[in-house]
Amino acid sequence: MIENVPMYVTIMPKHVKFQIPWAREMVEDSILEFLDLNKYSASRKARLLYELAVSLGGVSNIGRAEGGLVRQRSYLTRDMVWMKLLDLPILSAIELVSFDTSVRLRVEKEEIECSVEIFGQGLGGDPKSPFVLVCGKYSEQVAKATKLVADSIVDYQQRVQNNELKGPMLVENPLLSKPLASSRKRVMSPDVAKSGSAERPTKTKRSHEKKEQGKSTELTYILTVPLWVTQKCRNGKELFSHLTGEQNGKQGHKSREIRSKTNCLISFGRSSGNEPMVISIISKEGKKPDVILAKRMIIKSIIEFLDDTYSEGRLIYQMGMTETGSFNLKKTRGAVQVECQLTNLLVWMKLLELPSTIGANGKRMPHGKRHLNENHEWMVGNTDCTIEKYGFDGEVPRRSGPYVLVCGNDSVRVNEVAARVSDVIDRHMRGCRYGCKFYNE
């Protein structure tokens, strides 16, 4: 094979042409095995299978239809389906999940029997080459869904041009067959790590001329599920199926329940195993209680999936620290205000890692128990804060690493206690003869 020139593979049956599909699958499997698909594996496999089908030639029944549709096996199963791939402009994770929600709702409203999957930043795909994959059993249905998706892309670009959307800059994608309607810069979204701000509901700016009378401004939550939640799963689809209640590729009862109780639009990105899952919650009527209820239902479902009581604190803390949207939780100096899962009351919390060593059996052995116990009263002081240690005495997380969680009603007090906890941990590490250290989560 010459460099920069594609390789051609010729399949010639010795006896009957029915052997060609089998041989073709074996060749495709060999190519997939050869390539490094660990990163963005689902995205790369889906695109590769589609492009291999597009490039097919010969006398056998290739399986093509009008509009560039091809017949190829699904990247998830070995079932043959009709499919069409459309490239997207380069979007941020927030923009992509918002677009994903919009497209899925339009397909569902038209009752089209197809699956529409979007791959890109935050949705298990390469941020530099996002795309939509439309698949279905019947070519007519796939063609209908493809037109709907293409119209949605044009509509989205038009809304950007009219300054009806707020978010990071939209960058032109050279893979698109049509130029972007606009490539001007847009206002950056609020910094998710900004601390100390009293963040109240901020309604998205829209074009008042086009806004329907009586229609409320949308409110949004963007949740990010920590990567460690899905890293030990067999595949990235497990969490997606659990959260949606999906079965056999069809929308599940959980998605319908959330929508019926909250009137919110939900988009669940599929984790690739190398990127965390991003979930968007959009209230169509702009009602804050609806969005909060939808968020509670989703977090409860994630906790059920986690199935690890002693990792729940880390989950709630990290999701709170990465949460964005119309009304973000308050954050200051590494502490975040989140809802207590038992009372739904707001509390402040801050997480500190526990140092560890790796034992002969390969298991992590947390350190600092004696120092933390001996200095407990000094660390708490005259505050109402609690110090929860997860790593000792049977309270050991299975899905995440050991940690200390400081909780209280006041951010200043929580950070004050957390500073004392950090000082005790540092003193232990300096005198530890086993060389304990922090391990990245």
N, C-alpha and C positions, 0 to 999 in steps of 0.2 A: 504494500500500500504506500502510495506517494503522500508525503506530508501535505496537509491542507486539501487533499482530494478525498472524497468519501469512498469508503469501501463498498463494493458490490458483491452480494452473495447470490449465486444462482442455484436453484433447487430443481433437479431433474429426476423425476421418478423413473424407476426401472420398469415398473409394471403398470400400475394404475394411478390416475391423477389424485385419487382419494388419499394417497399418502402425503400429498403436498401440505395440507393444513397441519398434520402432525409434525412434519419436518420443519415447517415454518415456526411452530411453537418452540421446538427444541432449539432452533437458532436464536430466537428472541430470548429464551431463557438463558442461553449461554452468554448473550450480550449483556443482559441484566446482571448476571453473576460476575462478569468481568469488570463492570463499572463500579466505582465507589459510590454507592447510593446511601451511605449512612446518614449524611446530612440532607435534609429535605427529601427523604427517600420516597415518600408517597408522591410528592410533586414531580420529582424527576422520572419516576417509573411511569406515571400517568402520561407525561409529555412524550417520553421516549416511545411508548407503545403506540400512541397516536401518530407520531411522525413516521414510525416504521410502516404503519398501515398506509399513510398518505403516499409514501415512496414506492409502494408495491407496484410491480408490473409483471406481465406475463399472460399466459393463455388461460390460467385457471380463473375461477370466479373470485374476484378480488373483493367485491362488496363495496360499491360506491353509489352515492345518490347525489342529486342536485344540491348545490350549495356547499360543496366540499365535505359532505358527510362521508364517513368511512365506517366499515364494520370491523370491529376489533374486540378482543377479549377485554373485560374490565380489569383495571389495575388491582382491584380488591379480590376479584374472583376469576375463575376461568370461563365465565359465561360470556358468550358473544353478544355484543350490544352495538347499536349504532351510536356514533359519537362525533362531536365537533368541538374543536378547541379554538377559543378566541383570546387573543392577547389583550391585556389591560394596560392602562397607563400606570406608572409607578405611583402607588398611593401609600400613605402611612397606615399603620395598623388600625387606627381609629377609623380612618376613611374607608378602609377595606371592609371592616366588619359592618359598617353602616351600609355600604353598597351591597354586601352579601345579604343583609337582612331585607333590603328593598327588593332585590331580585327574587329571592326565595318566596316572598309574599306575592309577587306578581305571578310567578309560576303556579303557586298554590291557588290563587284566585281564578286563574284561567283553567284550573283542573287539568293541567298537562301532566301526563304520566311519564315524567322524566326526573332524573336526578341532576341537580346543578351544583357543582362544587367549585369554589373559588380558592385558589392557592396564591399565597403571597405573604407579605410581612404580617406575622401574628396568626396566620392561617396555614401553617405548615409548609410554606413554600419559599422560594428564593425571593427576597425583597426586590431584587433587580429585574426579575422577569415574571411578574404576576400574570395569571391567566384564569380563564373560566373553562371548565370542562362540562359539556352537556352530554348526558348519556341516557339511552332508553332502548326499549325493546323494538319500537316501531320508528322507522325513519321519518314518517309524517309528524309524529309527536316531537321528535328531536329537532326537526326543521322549524317547527312552530316555536319551541322553546329557544332555539338559537336566535331567531328573529327578535323575540322578546328581550333576550339578553343584549343583543346588539343595539336595540332601541334604548335600553336602559343605560348603556355606556354613553350614547350620544346625549341622552337626557341629562346624565350626570355631568358631562362636560359643559353642557349649556348652562346648568345651574352654577357651575364654577365661573363661567364667563359673566354671568349676571350677578356675581358676588352674593349668591344665596346660601353658600356653604362657608363654614368657618373651620379652619384647620391648617396643617402644615402645607408647604408649597407643593403644588402638583407638578411633577416633572414629566417631560415628554418621553415616551417610550419609543425607540426607533423600530421596535418590532411591530408596531401598530400599522395596519394598512391605511388607516385614515389619520390625518393630522389632528392634533388636539384642537378643540375649539378655542382654548385659551391656554397660554403658558405663563401668564403673569404670576407674580408672587402673591401669596395669601398670608394672612396674619397667622403667626405661630400659635399653637394651642398652649394653654397654661402649663407651666413647668410642673410635672408631677412631683418633683422633689422639693418644691418651694415650701419653706417652713415658716411657721408662725403666722400664717395668714388666716383671717376669719373668713372662710370661704362660704359664701351664701349662694343660693340658686342664681345662676346667671343665665338669663334667657338668650338663646342663640339669635343673632341678628339676621333678619330676613327682609326680603323686599316687600314693603308694605303695599305697593301697588298690586302685587300678585297674590297677596295673602287673602284667603277667603274670609269673609266676614264671620266673626264668632269663633274662628279656629284658634286654639291655644298654641303657644310655642312649645316645641318638643323639649323634654328633659331627658338627659342621658346619663347612664352609668357605664363605665368601661372597666371590667374586672379582668385581672390577669391571674391565672392559676399557676402557682409556682411549678417550675419544671420538675422538681423532685417528686411531685405528686404522681406524675405519669411515667417517670423514668424506669420504674420497676415493673411496668405493665408489659404484657406480651406484645401489644401494639397500641398505637396512638388513638385508635378508634374506641377503646374500651370506655374511657371517660366520656367521650361524646355520646356514645350509646346509652350510658347510664344517665346522663343529665337530660337527654331528650326522651328517653324511653323508646328509642328507635328500634325497630325490628324489621329485618329484611329490606333495609334501605328506605322504609316509610317513616314519616314523622310519627313520634311516639306520644303516649298519653301525657307524659310530663310536660312537654311543650304546650300541648293544648290546654292543660290545667293552668299553667302559669298565665297563658294569654287570656283565658276565660275569667280568671280571678283578678287580674291586674290591668287588662287591656293594654299590655305592653308588648312591643315587638322584641323578640330575643334572637340573637345570632350567636351560635356556638362555633368557634373556629376549631378545626380538627388539628390536634397537636401532632407534630411530626416525630416527637421523641427528642428533637434537638431544639425545639422552640416551645415556650410555654403557650398554653391555650389562652386566647383572648375572647371574652364574652361581652357582647354589647346589649344593654337594656335601654329601650327607647319608649317613653310614654307618649302615645299618640295625642293624648289630651292635655299633656303638660301638667299632670297632677303628681306632686311629690310623694304622697302616700302610696300611689300605685307603684312607682319605681322602687321605693324602699321595700315594699312587700315582695316584689319580684326578686330583688336582691337577696332578701332573707330566704326565700324558697330555693334559690340557686345555691347559696352557701350551705344551706342545710343538706342539699343533695350531694354537694362536694364532700361534706363531712361524712355522709353515709358511705360514699365511695372510698374515702380515705381509710375508714375502719381502723383508726388508731387514736384512741383517746388522748394519748400523751403527745401526739403531734398536732393536735387541734390548735393549741395556742400559737405555734409557729405559723400554721396556715392562716389563721385570722389576722395575725400581725402583718405577715408579708403581703396578703391581699389588700389590707388597709393601706400599707405604705405605697403600693403601686397603683391604687385606684385613681381614676380620673373621671371627668365628666362635668355636668352642669353644676353640681354642688359637691365638691370634694370634701373628704374628712379633714379635720384639722391635724396638722403635723408640726412638730417643733423639736429640733435637736435629736432626731431619731425616735421620738415618741409619737404615737398616733392615737387619735380618738376613734374608737370602734364600738360597735354594739356588743353588749354581753349576750351570748347565745342563750342564756337561761332567763334573763329578765328583759332583754331588748333595751336596757338602759345604756347610755353612753358611758364608757370608761376610757381612761388613758392607759396605754401599755407600751413597754419598751422591752425588746429582746436582746439578750447578751448570750453569746456562744460560750459553751463550756469547753475547756481544753481536753484533749484526749491523747491516749497512746494506742497503738495497734498491737493487740496480743498475738501470741503464737498461733492462735486459731483464726487469725484474720479479723477478729471482731474488735470494734472500738471500745476502749475502756475509759470512761469519763473520769476526770480528776477534779479535785477541789472540794470534795464533800466535807471533810473535817473542818477546813478553814471557813467555809460558808456557814456551817452549823454553829461553830464557836463564835462567829461574829454576827449572828442573826440580829440580836437586839440592837447592836450598834448600827447595822445597816438600815434597819427600819426607823430607828430614832423615835421622834415624837410625831411621826406621820401616820396616816391611816392606810398606808400602802401594804400590799402583800407581796411576798417573794415566793414564786413557785419554781422549784428545781426539778427538771425532768432529765434524769440520767442515773438516779440512784434509788435504792430500796424498792425495786420492782416497778417504779414509775419511769420506765425506759422507753423512749419512742422507737417504734419499729420502722417507720417510713422515713424518718428524718434523723438528724444528728442531735446530741444532747444540748440543752440550752437552759437559761434562766429567764423567767418572765416576771417583770415588775409591773404591777397593776395598781391603779389608784384613781381618785376623782379629780386630781389636780396635776397638770402637766409639769409644773415646777417641782412639786414633791416627787413625782415619778422620776424625773431626770436626776434629782438630788439623790434618791435611793439607788438608782441605777449606777451613778458615779461611784458610790461606796461599794456596790457589788463588784464593779469593774476593778476597783482598787484591791479588793480581797483576792480576786482571780489573778491579777497581775503579781501580787506578792507570792501566791502559791507557785505560779509558773517560774518565777525567778529562783525559787528554792527547790524546785522539783528535780530530783536526781534521775528521773526517768525521761526527762526531756519532753514533757507533754507539750502539745501545740494545738493550734486551731486547724480544723479541716474544713475546706470550702463545701458549702451545701449546694 
